[in-house]
Amino acid sequence: MAITTREQLRALYAQPGERALRKQMAQLDAHAQRFVALAPFCVLASAGVGGALLDATPRGGAPGFVKVRDAHTLLLPDSGGNNRLDTLQNLIDDPRASLIFLIPGVDETLRVNGTARLRDEAAFTDLFVQERQRPKLVIEIAVQEAYLHCAKAFMRSQLWQPATWGPREALPSMNRMIHDQIGAGPVTESQNQMLARYRAQLDEERQAGA
């Protein structure tokens, strides 16, 4: 039977404990701010207009690449990518945003929910000049909810345990997969060549920001 009501859903699960309910905050406390400052990676989720599908995108940089302006505000620089602008267009249509912050080796994660504005003023972009290069814009997140997730998901997955990792060769190269998906011609770039090209592009970005 498909579960279609909240009543059906709740009947399958116990009530959440008091701690799980009370841990949600309306701002970033000292621990949440420290978590963001140590995180080199997050996933940003957004929603489009008119029932469009949701989107989740990885974002990364040196630890603390997302800046905590204050207990109610995060600043996320937009780094160069594929220029599809899926997330940015979504945030123009619907400002709701959700982020999950990850720290390598730490099984807990931090979730932050709020609303976003896209800022291209120098007062925002100048804050990130020294870190790599000046971003075209900064995503300003007004924090409305923040809470820590327990370690169970990462303990089950053993994500940070190298002994559990399979070989990269279990998948074709990125170029092979995309060529097959779009019906392109022969693959002319190996996985290692692609990574070397990406590294060169990142080095150029760093030099431009120096």
Backbone torsions as a table, in degrees:
resi	resn	phi	psi	omega
1	MET	NA	132.7	176.7
2	ALA	-73.5	139.6	177.9
3	ILE	-87.6	117.0	-173.9
4	THR	-123.8	-5.5	179.7
5	THR	-128.7	158.3	176.9
6	ARG	-64.7	-33.9	-179.8
7	GLU	-64.2	-43.6	177.1
8	GLN	-61.7	-41.9	-178.6
9	LEU	-64.4	-48.8	-176.7
10	ARG	-63.7	-30.4	-179.5
11	ALA	-64.0	-20.4	-179.1
12	LEU	-83.9	-17.3	-170.7
13	TYR	-128.3	152.7	172.8
14	ALA	-71.6	163.1	175.7
15	GLN	-68.8	144.9	177.9
16	PRO	-66.3	149.7	178.5
17	GLY	-73.3	163.1	-178.6
18	GLU	-59.6	-39.1	-178.4
19	ARG	-63.3	-41.8	180.0
20	ALA	-63.0	-33.5	179.9
21	LEU	-79.0	-39.4	-174.0
22	ARG	-78.9	-16.5	-175.8
23	LYS	-71.8	-17.0	179.6
24	GLN	-71.9	127.0	-178.7
25	MET	-113.8	159.6	177.3
26	ALA	-95.4	5.9	-178.8
27	GLN	-156.3	173.4	177.8
28	LEU	-92.3	111.6	176.3
29	ASP	-79.5	-174.9	-176.7
30	ALA	-61.0	-37.1	-179.1
31	HIS	-70.0	-42.3	178.5
32	ALA	-65.4	-40.0	178.4
33	GLN	-64.3	-39.4	177.6
34	ARG	-65.8	-38.9	178.1
35	PHE	-60.2	-47.2	178.9
36	VAL	-61.5	-40.8	-177.6
37	ALA	-65.1	-25.0	-178.5
38	LEU	-97.3	-7.6	-173.3
39	ALA	-87.3	124.0	175.0
40	PRO	-93.8	3.8	-172.4
41	PHE	-153.4	142.2	171.7
42	CYS	-149.4	163.6	173.3
43	VAL	-115.7	129.1	-177.9
44	LEU	-110.0	122.0	179.7
45	ALA	-108.1	141.6	-179.8
46	SER	-143.5	165.9	-178.3
47	ALA	-130.8	137.0	178.0
48	GLY	-84.5	-174.1	-176.7
49	VAL	-95.4	154.7	172.3
50	GLY	66.3	34.7	178.5
51	GLY	78.1	15.6	176.9
52	ALA	-62.0	153.3	179.3
53	LEU	-63.0	152.7	178.2
54	LEU	-74.6	165.0	-178.8
55	ASP	-137.8	138.4	174.1
56	ALA	-130.5	131.7	-174.0
57	THR	-133.1	138.5	176.7
58	PRO	-77.4	143.2	176.1
59	ARG	-134.2	137.4	-177.0
60	GLY	-148.6	163.7	178.0
61	GLY	179.1	-169.7	174.7
62	ALA	-62.9	151.9	178.5
63	PRO	-48.7	130.9	-177.2
64	GLY	85.3	14.6	179.6
65	PHE	-63.3	-25.0	168.5
66	VAL	-90.1	124.5	-175.4
67	LYS	-96.5	139.9	172.7
68	VAL	-91.9	108.2	177.2
69	ARG	-74.6	-43.9	175.7
70	ASP	-161.4	-174.2	-174.7
71	ALA	-63.9	-13.0	-176.6
72	HIS	-119.9	6.3	-173.0
73	THR	-142.5	130.9	171.6
74	LEU	-116.6	148.1	177.6
75	LEU	-122.8	118.4	-177.1
76	LEU	-116.1	114.1	179.4
77	PRO	-72.3	143.9	176.2
78	ASP	-92.4	114.3	-179.7
79	SER	-91.6	161.9	-179.1
80	GLY	-60.9	141.6	179.9
81	GLY	-147.8	-139.1	-176.5
82	ASN	-91.2	-0.5	177.3
83	ASN	65.5	17.9	171.7
84	ARG	-69.4	-32.7	177.4
85	LEU	64.7	27.2	-178.4
86	ASP	-55.8	-50.8	-176.7
87	THR	-66.6	-45.5	-176.3
88	LEU	-64.7	-41.0	176.9
89	GLN	-64.7	-40.2	177.0
90	ASN	-58.2	-44.2	-175.8
91	LEU	-69.3	-25.5	172.5
92	ILE	-69.4	-41.5	-178.6
93	ASP	-75.5	-35.3	-176.1
94	ASP	-147.3	109.6	-171.2
95	PRO	-74.5	-4.6	-179.4
96	ARG	-64.4	137.2	-178.5
97	ALA	-144.6	148.5	176.7
98	SER	-135.8	137.1	-179.8
99	LEU	-127.0	142.7	169.9
100	ILE	-117.3	122.5	179.6
101	PHE	-100.1	136.8	-180.0
102	LEU	-125.2	142.2	173.9
103	ILE	-121.7	123.0	-179.2
104	PRO	-53.8	133.0	178.9
105	GLY	86.1	-10.0	179.1
106	VAL	-104.2	123.6	-176.0
107	ASP	-80.3	-19.9	175.7
108	GLU	-81.1	153.5	175.4
109	THR	-129.2	163.3	179.4
110	LEU	-118.2	126.8	175.5
111	ARG	-104.9	136.5	176.6
112	VAL	-131.3	126.0	177.2
113	ASN	-116.7	144.1	179.0
114	GLY	-178.7	-155.2	178.8
115	THR	-125.3	151.5	-171.6
116	ALA	-119.1	149.1	168.0
117	ARG	-130.3	144.0	177.8
118	LEU	-94.3	122.9	-174.7
119	ARG	-121.2	126.0	177.4
120	ASP	-115.7	9.9	178.7
121	GLU	-68.2	149.2	180.0
122	ALA	-57.9	-31.8	179.4
123	ALA	-59.6	-24.9	178.0
124	PHE	-96.1	-50.9	-175.2
125	THR	-67.4	-30.4	179.8
126	ASP	-63.8	-23.3	-178.2
127	LEU	-65.5	-18.0	-173.3
128	PHE	-115.1	7.2	-175.8
129	VAL	-61.0	-42.1	-173.9
130	GLN	-76.1	-13.1	-173.0
131	GLU	-86.8	-33.0	174.2
132	ARG	-159.8	-71.4	172.7
133	GLN	-154.2	160.7	-178.5
134	ARG	-64.8	123.0	177.1
135	PRO	-73.4	154.9	175.6
136	LYS	-66.7	-32.3	177.2
137	LEU	-155.3	166.8	178.6
138	VAL	-124.0	136.4	175.4
139	ILE	-89.7	114.5	178.9
140	GLU	-93.9	118.0	-177.7
141	ILE	-104.1	119.6	172.1
142	ALA	-86.5	110.2	-173.4
143	VAL	-73.3	130.3	176.1
144	GLN	-119.6	-27.8	178.0
145	GLU	-142.8	142.0	176.1
146	ALA	-149.9	134.6	174.9
147	TYR	-161.4	153.0	180.0
148	LEU	-86.1	137.5	173.1
149	HIS	-92.5	145.2	178.3
150	CYS	-70.9	173.2	-170.9
151	ALA	-84.9	-2.5	-168.5
152	LYS	-59.4	-42.9	-177.1
153	ALA	-61.9	-42.4	-179.1
154	PHE	-74.9	-30.7	175.5
155	MET	-67.9	-40.0	178.0
156	ARG	-65.4	-44.0	-175.9
157	SER	-79.2	-20.7	-174.2
158	GLN	51.5	41.5	-173.0
159	LEU	-58.5	-35.8	-176.2
160	TRP	-91.2	7.8	-177.6
161	GLN	-98.8	102.0	-176.5
162	PRO	-55.5	-29.7	-178.1
163	ALA	-64.7	-20.2	-179.3
164	THR	-93.2	-6.3	-175.7
165	TRP	-76.0	136.5	172.7
166	GLY	-82.2	167.7	179.9
167	PRO	-71.3	145.6	176.1
168	ARG	-58.2	-29.9	-177.1
169	GLU	-68.0	-7.4	175.5
170	ALA	-64.5	-22.0	175.0
171	LEU	-110.9	148.9	169.7
172	PRO	-64.5	169.8	175.9
173	SER	-63.8	157.7	177.0
174	MET	-55.8	-43.8	-179.1
175	ASN	-64.7	-38.4	178.2
176	ARG	-61.7	-45.2	-178.3
177	MET	-63.8	-46.2	-178.2
178	ILE	-68.2	-39.5	177.0
179	HIS	-58.4	-42.8	179.1
180	ASP	-65.9	-38.3	-176.5
181	GLN	-68.9	-36.5	-175.6
182	ILE	-103.4	1.0	178.0
183	GLY	70.1	35.1	-179.7
184	ALA	-81.3	178.3	-178.2
185	GLY	-77.6	-160.0	-176.7
186	PRO	-60.2	146.7	176.5
187	VAL	-74.6	126.1	-177.0
188	THR	-111.1	-0.1	-177.0
189	GLU	-134.9	126.0	178.2
190	SER	-77.8	170.3	177.0
191	GLN	-59.9	-44.8	-179.8
192	ASN	-64.9	-37.6	177.6
193	GLN	-66.0	-39.2	178.0
194	MET	-63.6	-44.5	179.8
195	LEU	-64.0	-38.5	177.4
196	ALA	-63.4	-38.8	178.8
197	ARG	-65.8	-42.0	177.7
198	TYR	-62.3	-42.9	-179.9
199	ARG	-61.6	-40.2	178.6
200	ALA	-63.9	-39.9	178.2
201	GLN	-64.7	-41.0	178.5
202	LEU	-65.8	-37.9	176.8
203	ASP	-62.7	-40.2	178.0
204	GLU	-63.0	-39.6	178.5
205	GLU	-62.6	-44.3	-179.7
206	ARG	-62.3	-43.0	-179.5
207	GLN	-65.1	-37.7	178.9
208	ALA	-66.2	-30.0	-179.5
209	GLY	-87.7	-9.5	-177.5
210	ALA	-71.5	NA	NA
